[in-house]
Amino acid sequence: MKLSMWNIYHRLPYPDKIPLIKDGSPTIEKIRWIVSRDLNPSTIYIGSEADFFADARENTLIVHRNDMILIHHADPEEVFNDVSGIVEMYQKWELALKECLSLPNGLTEMLKVSSPFLQNPSFIYAPDGKALAIAPGYPGSIHWHWQEILENRGLTEERLENLQETIDLTNVFTDRRPTTRDSHMGEHQYMHCSIVANGYMAGHFVVFSLLKDFETGLEHLVSHLIRYLTQYMEEHYEIYSPTSRISEFIAALIHERPYSRKEFLLLQKLLRWNNEEDTYQFFILKETVKGEPVRLSGVHLKLSQLLLGSVVFLENNLLILLVNLQHLALREKELNLLLDSFSRNFYCGVSNPFQKIEQAGIYYRQALAELVRCKELQLSRSYGAEHTGFHLTWLLKQDPMNGAYVKRSLLTLMEYDKKERSHYYETLRAWFYSGFHPTAAASLLRIHRNSFNYRMERMRELISFEEIDQISVSRDIPRINEYLYSFMYLDSLER
C-alpha cells in the first residue's frame, strides 16, 4: 500500500516534531537513508539534519518529495527504526485486509482490523439504510446516534427521512472519495464514502469522530480500506447487490408475506426497473440428484455473477431466477446456452413472461408446475408457454362437477357418433371454431364444402339448433364461451 507523510507523522512517538508537509499525497512505498542523488519518488528518506544544513543541531529529517518532518533531539537511526516499524504496521494491516477477502463475514472483519487506524466507530450500510457491517468493540454509550445504529442494525426509515430534511443526501451519496462533513447529530464530524461495486451503489462507509478528532491524512487510509471493501462486495455479488436484497421482497411476494413497500420501490429504483413497462420471467432450477444437492451453490454463484441485474437466490433446494427481460445481461440465445450447460444435472421450470411484479406469485407457481412436469415428461427444461393445453385440461379434470355443466346437445352428438361411427360432434365444433363460416369449417375438417353442408342439415334432425342459430347471428361471446368450454371439457375426456 502507499502511505502519506501524515500517516507517518501521526504514528511517530516523539513529542517535539514539526510537520513541514506541503503535499501529503499517498505515494510512500519504501524507506531508506538520505542520499545525495537518485532520489526515488516513492521512497521516504531519513537522515541527520546536518546532512542538509551547516548549522544543524541534533535533529533528524524525514523527507519525501516536497514533504518533510523535522524531529528535534532525535537520533536518526532510532527514527529510522521507528519509521520502519510504522511502515511494517501498515503492511500488516494490508495483509489482514487481504485475508478478510476469503472470510464469510469479511466486511465486519475488515472494519475490525481497521479499528486501530480509524480509532473511531464505523459502519457500512446499504442504500436502504440496513447495516451491512458494524465495527465491533464500540458500545452504544459512546453516543446516542451510535446506540441507535446498534439497536436498529443501521439507519431506520425515519432517520433517513430526517437526514433528507436536514441535509442534501443526494450530494452526500455521490461521494466517490472519503469526504469529511460536520454532523447534524452532535458536535462531531463524520467521514463518508460511497461504495460502487459492479456498476451500482452497493453501500456507504461512515466513520464518526466520536472518540477522537480525525487525523490529517486519514482519508488516504479510508480510501485504501474502501478498495478492499469494494473488492469484497464485487466478489460476493450474490450477497452485496440490489438483487440480493430485492430477493427478500420477491420471496415475500411469492409466499404472500408482509414486506415494506417503500423499501421495495427503492430497490427497484436502484435496479432501474420500470414496473409499468418491464417484463419478467421465472426460471426455477432443481438438481437431479437424490438427497442433498452438491452443485447448487456453485451454480448459484455462477449465475449471480453472469446475470447482473436479475434476481438469483436459493430457497430450500431450489435455485430461483427472476429475470427482467429489459435488463438481461445476456441475449436470449446466450441465456438458453447457459441453461443448456446445466441440463445434465438440473431440471428447469420456466414461467410465461409477465408484467407487473405484483403478479410474481402466480408465475412463480407456474414455474414450479413446469419443474414438476420436467420430471414427469423427462425434460431438462419445461416452458409454461408450451403446456397451456395440458394445464387447462388438468384444471377441467380436477372437479367432476365440471361435466354437469357441459351443453347437453354435445353429449347427444358424442353418443350418436360412438354408436353410428359418424362425425357430427367434430363438425359442430369446427362450426364454432371457424367463427360460423362454412368454408372455414370445411377446411378445418378437411372435407368438401358440400359434405359439410350435408352434415349440418343432418345434425338438425338430431339436436335443436335454435340456440346455435341465435348465437351464430348475435355473436354473443358469453354464450359462445359456454360451448367452447363444453368442447374443451369433452375433448379432455378423450385424452
C-alpha positions as CSV (number, residue, x, y, z in Angstrom):
1,M,0.0,0.0,0.0
2,K,1.0,3.6,-0.4
3,L,1.2,6.0,2.6
4,S,1.1,9.7,3.1
5,M,3.6,11.6,5.2
6,W,0.7,12.4,7.5
7,N,0.2,8.7,8.1
8,I,3.9,8.5,9.3
9,Y,3.7,11.7,11.3
10,H,0.8,10.8,13.5
11,R,2.5,7.5,14.5
12,L,5.9,8.9,15.4
13,P,6.4,8.6,19.2
14,Y,8.3,12.0,19.6
15,P,6.8,15.0,21.4
16,D,9.0,17.6,19.6
17,K,8.2,17.0,15.9
18,I,7.3,19.6,13.2
19,P,5.4,18.7,10.1
20,L,6.7,20.6,7.0
21,I,4.3,18.8,4.8
22,K,3.3,20.7,1.6
23,D,1.6,17.9,-0.4
24,G,0.9,14.9,1.8
25,S,-0.1,12.7,-1.1
26,P,-0.2,8.9,-0.5
27,T,2.9,7.9,-2.6
28,I,5.3,6.4,0.0
29,E,6.2,2.7,-0.6
30,K,9.8,2.3,0.7
31,I,12.1,3.7,3.4
32,R,15.9,4.5,3.0
33,W,18.7,6.6,4.5
34,I,19.1,10.0,2.9
35,V,21.4,10.0,-0.1
36,S,22.5,13.0,-2.2
37,R,21.4,11.5,-5.6
38,D,19.0,9.1,-7.3
39,L,16.0,10.1,-5.1
40,N,13.1,7.7,-5.8
41,P,9.6,9.5,-5.8
42,S,8.0,6.5,-4.0
43,T,10.6,6.3,-1.2
44,I,10.8,8.1,2.2
45,Y,14.3,9.1,3.3
46,I,15.7,9.6,6.8
47,G,18.9,11.3,7.9
48,S,20.6,13.8,10.2
49,E,19.7,17.4,9.7
50,A,23.5,18.0,9.4
51,D,23.4,16.3,6.1
52,F,21.5,19.3,4.7
53,F,22.1,22.3,7.0
54,A,25.5,23.6,8.1
55,D,24.3,25.0,11.5
56,A,22.2,22.0,12.2
57,R,21.6,20.7,15.7
58,E,20.9,17.1,16.9
59,N,17.8,16.8,14.8
60,T,16.5,14.3,12.3
61,L,14.8,14.9,9.0
62,I,12.3,12.7,7.3
63,V,12.0,13.6,3.6
64,H,9.6,12.6,0.8
65,R,9.3,14.7,-2.3
66,N,8.2,18.1,-1.2
67,D,7.2,16.9,2.3
68,M,9.4,16.9,5.4
69,I,9.1,16.1,9.1
70,L,11.7,17.7,11.5
71,I,12.2,15.9,14.8
72,H,14.3,17.7,17.4
73,H,16.8,15.9,19.6
74,A,16.3,12.6,18.0
75,D,18.8,10.0,16.8
76,P,18.5,9.3,13.0
77,E,19.0,5.6,13.5
78,E,16.3,5.4,16.2
79,V,13.9,7.4,14.0
80,F,14.7,5.1,11.1
81,N,13.8,2.1,13.2
82,D,10.6,3.7,14.3
83,V,9.5,4.6,10.8
84,S,10.3,1.1,9.6
85,G,8.0,-0.2,12.4
86,I,5.3,2.2,11.3
87,V,5.5,1.1,7.7
88,E,5.6,-2.5,8.7
89,M,2.4,-1.9,10.8
90,Y,0.6,-0.6,7.8
91,Q,1.8,-3.5,5.6
92,K,0.5,-6.0,8.2
93,W,-2.9,-4.1,8.1
94,E,-3.0,-4.6,4.3
95,L,-2.2,-8.3,4.7
96,A,-5.0,-8.6,7.2
97,L,-7.4,-6.9,4.7
98,K,-6.4,-9.4,2.0
99,E,-7.1,-12.3,4.4
100,C,-10.6,-10.9,5.1
101,L,-11.5,-11.3,1.4
102,S,-11.9,-15.0,1.9
103,L,-13.9,-14.8,5.1
104,P,-17.7,-15.2,5.2
105,N,-18.1,-12.0,7.3
106,G,-15.4,-10.2,5.5
107,L,-16.8,-6.7,5.8
108,T,-17.1,-6.8,9.5
109,E,-13.6,-8.3,9.9
110,M,-12.2,-5.5,7.7
111,L,-13.7,-2.9,10.0
112,K,-12.4,-4.8,13.0
113,V,-8.8,-4.9,11.8
114,S,-9.0,-1.3,10.7
115,S,-10.1,0.0,14.1
116,P,-6.5,0.8,15.3
117,F,-6.2,3.1,12.3
118,L,-9.6,4.6,12.2
119,Q,-9.7,5.0,16.0
120,N,-13.4,5.7,15.9
121,P,-16.6,3.7,15.4
122,S,-17.5,2.9,11.8
123,F,-20.1,1.0,9.8
124,I,-21.3,0.2,6.3
125,Y,-24.9,0.4,5.3
126,A,-26.9,-0.5,2.2
127,P,-28.8,2.2,0.2
128,D,-32.0,1.4,2.2
129,G,-30.2,2.1,5.5
130,K,-29.7,-1.5,6.6
131,A,-26.3,-2.2,8.1
132,L,-24.1,-4.5,6.1
133,A,-21.3,-4.4,8.7
134,I,-20.7,-2.6,12.0
135,A,-17.3,-2.2,13.6
136,P,-17.2,-4.4,16.8
137,G,-15.9,-3.2,20.1
138,Y,-17.7,0.2,20.3
139,P,-20.5,0.3,22.9
140,G,-23.7,2.3,22.4
141,S,-22.7,4.5,25.4
142,I,-20.3,6.4,23.1
143,H,-23.1,8.4,21.6
144,W,-26.9,8.3,21.3
145,H,-26.7,8.1,17.5
146,W,-24.3,5.2,17.6
147,Q,-26.6,3.5,20.1
148,E,-29.5,3.9,17.6
149,I,-27.4,2.4,14.8
150,L,-26.5,-0.6,17.0
151,E,-30.1,-1.2,18.1
152,N,-31.6,-0.9,14.6
153,R,-28.8,-2.5,12.8
154,G,-28.4,0.5,10.6
155,L,-30.4,3.7,9.8
156,T,-34.1,3.5,10.2
157,E,-36.5,4.7,7.6
158,E,-37.4,7.6,9.9
159,R,-33.7,8.6,10.4
160,L,-33.2,8.6,6.6
161,E,-36.2,10.8,6.2
162,N,-34.9,13.1,8.9
163,L,-31.5,13.3,7.2
164,Q,-33.1,14.1,3.9
165,E,-34.9,17.1,5.6
166,T,-31.8,18.4,7.3
167,I,-29.0,17.8,4.7
168,D,-28.9,17.2,1.0
169,L,-28.5,13.4,0.9
170,T,-28.1,13.5,-2.9
171,N,-24.8,15.3,-2.6
172,V,-23.6,13.0,0.3
173,F,-24.4,9.8,-1.6
174,T,-22.4,11.0,-4.6
175,D,-19.2,11.0,-2.6
176,R,-16.7,8.8,-4.6
177,R,-13.8,9.5,-2.2
178,P,-13.7,10.0,1.5
179,T,-15.3,13.3,2.4
180,T,-15.5,14.9,5.9
181,R,-18.6,16.8,7.0
182,D,-20.0,18.3,10.2
183,S,-22.6,16.0,11.7
184,H,-26.1,17.1,12.5
185,M,-26.2,14.6,15.3
186,G,-23.8,16.4,17.7
187,E,-20.6,18.3,17.9
188,H,-18.5,15.9,15.9
189,Q,-17.7,15.1,12.3
190,Y,-18.2,12.1,10.1
191,M,-16.3,10.8,7.0
192,H,-18.4,9.3,4.3
193,C,-17.6,7.4,1.1
194,S,-19.9,5.6,-1.3
195,I,-19.0,2.1,-2.3
196,V,-19.7,1.5,-6.0
197,A,-19.4,-2.3,-6.9
198,N,-20.4,-4.0,-10.1
199,G,-21.6,-0.7,-11.5
200,Y,-24.2,0.3,-8.9
201,M,-24.3,2.0,-5.5
202,A,-23.7,-1.0,-3.3
203,G,-23.3,0.7,0.1
204,H,-21.9,3.6,2.1
205,F,-19.0,3.7,4.5
206,V,-19.2,6.1,7.5
207,V,-16.7,6.7,10.4
208,F,-17.7,9.1,13.2
209,S,-15.2,11.3,15.2
210,L,-16.9,10.3,18.4
211,L,-13.7,9.3,20.3
212,K,-11.0,11.2,18.6
213,D,-10.8,14.1,16.1
214,F,-9.9,12.9,12.6
215,E,-6.2,13.0,11.8
216,T,-4.9,14.7,8.7
217,G,-4.3,12.0,6.1
218,L,-7.0,9.7,7.5
219,E,-8.8,10.0,4.1
220,H,-5.9,8.1,2.4
221,L,-6.3,5.2,4.8
222,V,-10.0,5.2,4.3
223,S,-9.5,5.2,0.5
224,H,-7.3,2.1,0.9
225,L,-9.9,0.4,3.1
226,I,-12.7,1.3,0.5
227,R,-10.7,-0.5,-2.2
228,Y,-10.8,-3.8,-0.3
229,L,-14.5,-3.3,0.8
230,T,-15.4,-2.8,-2.9
231,Q,-13.4,-5.8,-4.0
232,Y,-15.1,-8.0,-1.4
233,M,-18.6,-6.8,-2.4
234,E,-17.7,-7.4,-6.1
235,E,-16.5,-10.9,-5.4
236,H,-19.7,-11.6,-3.4
237,Y,-22.2,-10.2,-5.8
238,E,-24.9,-12.8,-4.8
239,I,-24.9,-11.1,-1.3
240,Y,-24.0,-7.5,-1.9
241,S,-26.1,-6.4,-4.8
242,P,-29.5,-4.7,-5.2
243,T,-30.9,-8.0,-6.4
244,S,-29.6,-9.9,-3.3
245,R,-31.7,-7.5,-1.2
246,I,-34.7,-7.5,-3.5
247,S,-34.8,-11.3,-3.4
248,E,-36.2,-10.9,0.2
249,F,-39.1,-9.0,-1.2
250,I,-39.6,-11.3,-4.1
251,A,-39.8,-14.2,-1.6
252,A,-42.3,-12.2,0.4
253,L,-44.4,-11.6,-2.7
254,I,-44.5,-15.3,-3.9
255,H,-45.3,-16.6,-0.4
256,E,-47.7,-13.7,0.4
257,R,-45.7,-12.5,3.4
258,P,-45.7,-8.8,4.6
259,Y,-43.0,-6.5,3.3
260,S,-42.1,-2.8,3.2
261,R,-43.5,-1.4,0.0
262,K,-41.3,1.7,0.4
263,E,-38.1,-0.3,0.6
264,F,-39.2,-2.5,-2.3
265,L,-39.7,0.6,-4.5
266,L,-36.3,2.0,-3.5
267,L,-34.6,-1.3,-4.5
268,Q,-36.5,-1.3,-7.8
269,K,-35.2,2.2,-8.4
270,L,-31.6,1.1,-7.7
271,L,-32.0,-1.7,-10.3
272,R,-33.5,0.8,-12.8
273,W,-36.6,-1.4,-13.1
274,N,-39.7,0.1,-14.5
275,N,-42.6,-1.9,-13.1
276,E,-45.1,-0.2,-15.6
277,E,-43.2,-1.3,-18.7
278,D,-40.7,-4.1,-17.9
279,T,-41.4,-7.8,-18.5
280,Y,-40.3,-10.5,-16.1
281,Q,-39.8,-14.3,-16.2
282,F,-39.1,-17.0,-13.6
283,F,-36.6,-19.8,-14.1
284,I,-36.5,-22.4,-11.3
285,L,-33.7,-25.0,-11.2
286,K,-33.5,-28.2,-9.1
287,E,-30.7,-30.6,-9.0
288,T,-31.5,-34.1,-10.4
289,V,-29.6,-35.9,-7.7
290,K,-31.4,-37.8,-4.9
291,G,-30.7,-36.4,-1.5
292,E,-28.7,-33.3,-0.7
293,P,-27.7,-31.2,-3.7
294,V,-24.0,-31.0,-4.5
295,R,-23.8,-28.5,-7.4
296,L,-26.4,-26.0,-6.3
297,S,-24.1,-23.5,-4.5
298,G,-21.7,-23.4,-7.4
299,V,-24.4,-22.8,-10.0
300,H,-25.9,-20.1,-7.7
301,L,-22.6,-18.2,-7.6
302,K,-22.0,-18.5,-11.3
303,L,-25.5,-17.3,-12.3
304,S,-25.3,-14.5,-9.8
305,Q,-22.1,-13.2,-11.5
306,L,-23.4,-13.7,-15.0
307,L,-27.0,-12.5,-14.7
308,L,-26.3,-9.0,-13.4
309,G,-29.5,-7.1,-12.9
310,S,-31.5,-10.3,-12.3
311,V,-32.7,-11.7,-9.0
312,V,-30.9,-15.0,-8.2
313,F,-31.5,-16.7,-4.8
314,L,-31.7,-20.0,-3.1
315,E,-34.8,-21.3,-1.3
316,N,-34.6,-24.8,0.2
317,N,-33.2,-27.0,-2.6
318,L,-34.4,-24.7,-5.4
319,L,-32.4,-22.1,-7.3
320,I,-34.8,-19.3,-8.3
321,L,-34.1,-16.8,-11.1
322,L,-36.3,-13.8,-11.7
323,V,-35.1,-12.2,-14.9
324,N,-36.0,-8.7,-16.0
325,L,-36.0,-9.2,-19.8
326,Q,-35.4,-5.5,-20.4
327,H,-32.3,-5.6,-18.2
328,L,-30.9,-9.0,-19.0
329,A,-27.1,-9.0,-19.3
330,L,-27.3,-11.9,-21.8
331,R,-29.2,-12.2,-25.1
332,E,-31.9,-14.9,-25.2
333,K,-29.8,-17.3,-27.2
334,E,-26.9,-16.9,-24.7
335,L,-29.2,-17.5,-21.8
336,N,-30.5,-20.7,-23.4
337,L,-27.0,-21.9,-23.9
338,L,-26.1,-21.1,-20.3
339,L,-29.1,-23.1,-19.1
340,D,-28.2,-25.9,-21.5
341,S,-24.8,-26.2,-19.8
342,F,-26.7,-27.2,-16.6
343,S,-29.2,-29.5,-18.3
344,R,-27.3,-32.8,-17.4
345,N,-27.6,-32.1,-13.7
346,F,-30.6,-29.8,-13.3
347,Y,-34.3,-29.6,-14.2
348,C,-35.5,-26.2,-15.1
349,G,-39.1,-24.9,-15.0
350,V,-39.8,-21.7,-16.9
351,S,-42.8,-19.4,-16.5
352,N,-44.5,-17.3,-19.1
353,P,-43.2,-13.8,-19.4
354,F,-45.3,-11.4,-17.3
355,Q,-45.7,-7.7,-16.4
356,K,-46.4,-6.1,-13.0
357,I,-44.1,-7.5,-10.3
358,E,-47.1,-7.9,-8.0
359,Q,-48.1,-10.9,-10.1
360,A,-44.9,-12.7,-9.2
361,G,-46.6,-15.3,-7.0
362,I,-48.8,-16.7,-9.9
363,Y,-45.9,-17.1,-12.3
364,Y,-43.7,-18.5,-9.6
365,R,-46.2,-21.3,-9.1
366,Q,-46.3,-21.8,-12.9
367,A,-42.6,-22.2,-13.0
368,L,-42.9,-24.7,-10.1
369,A,-45.5,-26.7,-12.0
370,E,-43.2,-26.8,-15.1
371,L,-40.4,-28.0,-12.8
372,V,-42.7,-31.0,-11.8
373,R,-43.5,-31.5,-15.5
374,C,-39.8,-31.8,-16.3
375,K,-39.5,-34.9,-14.1
376,E,-42.8,-36.4,-15.3
377,L,-42.0,-36.0,-19.0
378,Q,-38.2,-36.5,-18.7
379,L,-37.4,-33.0,-19.9
380,S,-34.4,-30.9,-18.9
381,R,-36.3,-27.7,-19.3
382,S,-40.1,-27.1,-19.5
383,Y,-41.8,-23.9,-20.6
384,G,-45.2,-22.8,-19.4
385,A,-45.9,-21.4,-22.8
386,E,-45.7,-24.9,-24.4
387,H,-48.1,-26.5,-21.9
388,T,-51.2,-24.3,-21.8
389,G,-53.4,-27.1,-23.1
390,F,-52.0,-29.6,-20.6
391,H,-52.7,-27.2,-17.7
392,L,-56.3,-26.2,-18.8
393,T,-57.1,-29.9,-19.4
394,W,-55.8,-30.7,-16.0
395,L,-58.0,-28.0,-14.4
396,L,-61.1,-29.3,-16.2
397,K,-60.5,-32.8,-14.8
398,Q,-60.0,-31.7,-11.2
399,D,-63.7,-31.3,-10.4
400,P,-66.2,-34.0,-11.7
401,M,-68.9,-31.3,-11.4
402,N,-67.5,-29.7,-14.5
403,G,-69.1,-32.4,-16.6
404,A,-72.6,-31.5,-15.3
405,Y,-72.3,-28.0,-16.9
406,V,-71.5,-29.0,-20.5
407,K,-74.1,-28.4,-23.2
408,R,-76.3,-31.5,-23.4
409,S,-76.7,-31.3,-27.1
410,L,-72.9,-32.0,-27.4
411,L,-73.3,-35.1,-25.3
412,T,-76.1,-36.3,-27.6
413,L,-73.9,-35.9,-30.7
414,M,-71.0,-37.7,-29.0
415,E,-73.1,-40.7,-28.1
416,Y,-74.6,-40.8,-31.6
417,D,-71.1,-40.7,-33.1
418,K,-69.9,-43.5,-31.0
419,K,-72.9,-45.6,-31.9
420,E,-73.0,-44.8,-35.6
421,R,-69.3,-44.1,-36.1
422,S,-70.2,-40.6,-37.5
423,H,-68.5,-37.2,-37.2
424,Y,-71.2,-34.8,-36.1
425,Y,-69.6,-33.7,-32.8
426,E,-66.4,-32.6,-34.5
427,T,-68.4,-30.9,-37.3
428,L,-70.3,-28.7,-34.8
429,R,-67.0,-28.0,-33.0
430,A,-65.5,-26.8,-36.3
431,W,-68.6,-24.6,-36.9
432,F,-67.9,-22.8,-33.7
433,Y,-64.1,-22.6,-34.1
434,S,-64.4,-21.3,-37.6
435,G,-66.5,-18.3,-36.4
436,F,-69.6,-19.8,-38.1
437,H,-68.0,-19.7,-41.6
438,P,-68.9,-22.9,-43.7
439,T,-65.9,-22.8,-45.9
440,A,-63.5,-22.3,-43.0
441,A,-65.2,-25.1,-41.0
442,A,-65.0,-27.5,-44.0
443,S,-61.3,-26.6,-44.3
444,L,-60.7,-27.4,-40.6
445,L,-62.4,-30.8,-41.1
446,R,-60.5,-31.3,-44.4
447,I,-63.8,-32.2,-46.2
448,H,-65.6,-30.7,-49.2
449,R,-68.0,-27.8,-48.5
450,N,-70.9,-29.9,-49.8
451,S,-70.1,-32.7,-47.3
452,F,-70.0,-30.1,-44.5
453,N,-73.5,-28.7,-45.6
454,Y,-74.9,-32.3,-45.6
455,R,-73.6,-32.9,-42.0
456,M,-75.1,-29.6,-40.8
457,E,-78.5,-30.5,-42.2
458,R,-78.3,-34.0,-40.8
459,M,-77.5,-32.6,-37.3
460,R,-80.6,-30.5,-37.2
461,E,-82.5,-33.8,-37.2
462,L,-80.5,-35.0,-34.1
463,I,-80.5,-31.9,-31.9
464,S,-82.2,-28.5,-31.6
465,F,-80.3,-25.7,-33.5
466,E,-82.4,-22.9,-32.1
467,E,-79.8,-21.6,-29.6
468,I,-76.9,-22.3,-32.1
469,D,-78.6,-20.3,-34.8
470,Q,-79.2,-17.4,-32.4
471,I,-75.5,-17.4,-31.4
472,S,-74.2,-17.5,-35.0
473,V,-76.2,-14.3,-35.7
474,S,-75.8,-12.4,-32.4
475,R,-72.2,-13.4,-31.8
476,D,-73.0,-13.5,-28.1
477,I,-69.5,-14.0,-26.6
478,P,-70.6,-15.4,-23.1
479,R,-72.9,-17.9,-24.8
480,I,-70.2,-18.9,-27.3
481,N,-67.8,-19.4,-24.4
482,E,-70.2,-21.9,-22.8
483,Y,-70.0,-24.0,-25.9
484,L,-66.2,-23.6,-26.2
485,Y,-65.9,-24.6,-22.5
486,S,-68.0,-27.7,-23.2
487,F,-65.9,-28.6,-26.2
488,M,-62.7,-28.3,-24.2
489,Y,-64.1,-30.4,-21.3
490,L,-65.4,-33.2,-23.6
491,D,-62.2,-33.2,-25.6
492,S,-60.2,-33.6,-22.4
493,L,-62.0,-36.8,-21.7
494,E,-60.7,-38.3,-24.9
495,R,-57.1,-37.7,-23.9
